[in-house]
Amino acid sequence: MLPQVLAGLGLVGLLSAGCLFWLERLQPLFFVVAIATLVYQIWTVGKRPPSMRTWGMKAILGISLALNGLLIAGWIVITIRYQ
């Protein structure tokens, strides 16, 4: 029983390492997509007339900008930390 468990753990570890490798390779793509969606969100809110920009819409935009800023800052810190 123990050899099968260890073999299974080895396969899971190999799969996890492969996923981690591809996630690291795709980080720039995730970054570009995040920036593009923020730009689109700002553009759609800015395109509306000022009278139609509700408080809720502005709050959602502000929270989205803050969360994305935190995630981008965290990504940069982690990248610098583990180089």
KEMIVO-637326 format. One record per residue (C-alpha): y, z, x; residue number from 0. Coordinates in steps of 0.2 Angstrom, whole numbers, plus 5000, padded with zeros to 4 digits. Layout:
// KEMIVO-637326
R     Y     Z     X  seq
R     Y     Z     X  NUM
...
***
This chain:
// KEMIVO-637326
R     Y     Z     X  seq
R  5000  5000  5000    0
R  5012  5004  5014    1
R  5011  4987  5023    2
R  5015  4978  5006    3
R  5030  4990  5003    4
R  5036  4987  5021    5
R  5034  4968  5019    6
R  5044  4968  5003    7
R  5058  4978  5011    8
R  5058  4965  5025    9
R  5060  4951  5013   10
R  5074  4960  5003   11
R  5083  4963  5020   12
R  5081  4945  5025   13
R  5088  4939  5008   14
R  5102  4952  5009   15
R  5106  4946  5027   16
R  5106  4928  5021   17
R  5118  4932  5006   18
R  5129  4941  5017   19
R  5130  4927  5029   20
R  5135  4914  5016   21
R  5148  4927  5008   22
R  5156  4928  5025   23
R  5156  4909  5027   24
R  5164  4907  5009   25
R  5178  4920  5011   26
R  5192  4907  5014   27
R  5186  4898  4998   28
R  5187  4915  4988   29
R  5204  4918  4996   30
R  5211  4901  4991   31
R  5204  4902  4973   32
R  5212  4919  4971   33
R  5229  4913  4977   34
R  5228  4897  4966   35
R  5224  4907  4951   36
R  5239  4919  4954   37
R  5251  4904  4957   38
R  5244  4897  4940   39
R  5246  4913  4931   40
R  5264  4915  4937   41
R  5268  4897  4933   42
R  5261  4899  4915   43
R  5271  4915  4912   44
R  5287  4908  4920   45
R  5285  4892  4909   46
R  5287  4901  4893   47
R  5304  4904  4886   48
R  5311  4922  4890   49
R  5310  4927  4872   50
R  5291  4923  4871   51
R  5287  4934  4887   52
R  5281  4949  4879   53
R  5280  4966  4887   54
R  5261  4965  4887   55
R  5261  4948  4896   56
R  5272  4955  4909   57
R  5261  4970  4911   58
R  5245  4960  4913   59
R  5254  4949  4926   60
R  5260  4964  4936   61
R  5243  4973  4936   62
R  5235  4956  4941   63
R  5247  4954  4955   64
R  5245  4972  4961   65
R  5226  4972  4960   66
R  5225  4955  4969   67
R  5237  4961  4982   68
R  5226  4977  4985   69
R  5211  4966  4987   70
R  5219  4954  4999   71
R  5226  4968  5009   72
R  5208  4977  5009   73
R  5200  4960  5014   74
R  5212  4958  5029   75
R  5210  4977  5034   76
R  5191  4975  5034   77
R  5192  4958  5043   78
R  5202  4966  5057   79
R  5192  4982  5058   80
R  5175  4973  5060   81
R  5180  4959  5072   82
***
